[in-house]
Amino acid sequence: MGAINNVGFIGIGNMGSRMAAHLVRAGYAVTVFDIAAERARLFASEHQARATDRLADLASSADAVVTMLPSGREVREAVLEMQGGALAQNLRPGSIVIDMSSAAPVGTRELGQVLAARGIGLVDAPVSGGIIGAEKGTLAIMIGGEPDTIATARPVLERMGNRLFEVGGLGCGHAMKCLNNFLAGASFAAASEAVRVGRKFGLDPAVMIDVINVSTGRSFASDVVMKEHVLNEKFATGFALGLLAKDVGIAADLAEQIDVHAPIGELIRDLFRDASDGVGGSEDHSRAATWWDRHGLRPAAE
């Protein structure tokens, strides 16, 4: 695999547009594609980039293709199925697909096998840090894949994040991402329940969070989500409830697929699925606390 000069970027949303902009500024020749074609054209007009609505066009000139899409299903569709499978059919042997979406690890390994048969490498490199991290280029990136493929992709990844972790073989990046988000979801659910119980007993939730944040119960959920977004009803973390529900679901499914009993994971999956269905998946994930306040932390199936 040679050096990467030409990058195709699929998924120019809130995260992808900011990430692709860093690649343009770094001097890469960037061609962008989005299912909403006008979004890609707008990005190209605002940056020194090229937009296309033909995946064959994007693939034929690309040394690497970055995908930043909602889930593994959309990634597989874009790579293997959309426009008659044009992307995979037109990528050159020795090129790389860098999947920066949040996807199911087992599905990533299956996609890797299909691409490997065509001589195309795959790296899974999901991110943490949200829109602010994407804007500043300070994302944490969890990387899975073959060492040589990662080494080729790494200069591209370094333009979008400043904390890169090589966590194992193909699929391990996606496994790390969903397990991290499972922990984030679990701590948020626990903090929401603690505040609900305390309020019922007579504690001031704001005082509770202040105490927790200088005590052993402190977490990102208590320090940032509860304090800055739930108690003051801002609900603007920038991370959608449906996406978090998807990620904790991937973590619980992964445990099942590898025969690991994970009752906490199953509970958190069900709680966020219930909240997402009740509040709406497009709402900020911090609004799950309002659903749980009204209905309790109990999956609807119970």
ABEGO torsion letter per residue (X at the ends): XBBBABBBBBGBBAAAAAAAAAAAAAGBBBBBBBABAAAAAAAAAABBBBBBABAAAAAAABABBBBBBABAAAAAAAAAABGGGAAAAABBBGBBBBBABBBBAAAAAAAAAAAAAAGBBBBBBBBBGEAAAAAAGABBBBBBEBAAAAAAAAAAAAAABABBBBAEBBGAAAAAAAAAAAAAAAAAAAAAAAAAAAAAAGBBAAAAAAAAAABAABBAAAAAAAAAAAAAGAGAAGBBAAAAAAAAAAAAAAAAAAGBBBAAAAAAAAAAAAAAAAAEAABBAAAAAAAAAAAEBBBAAX
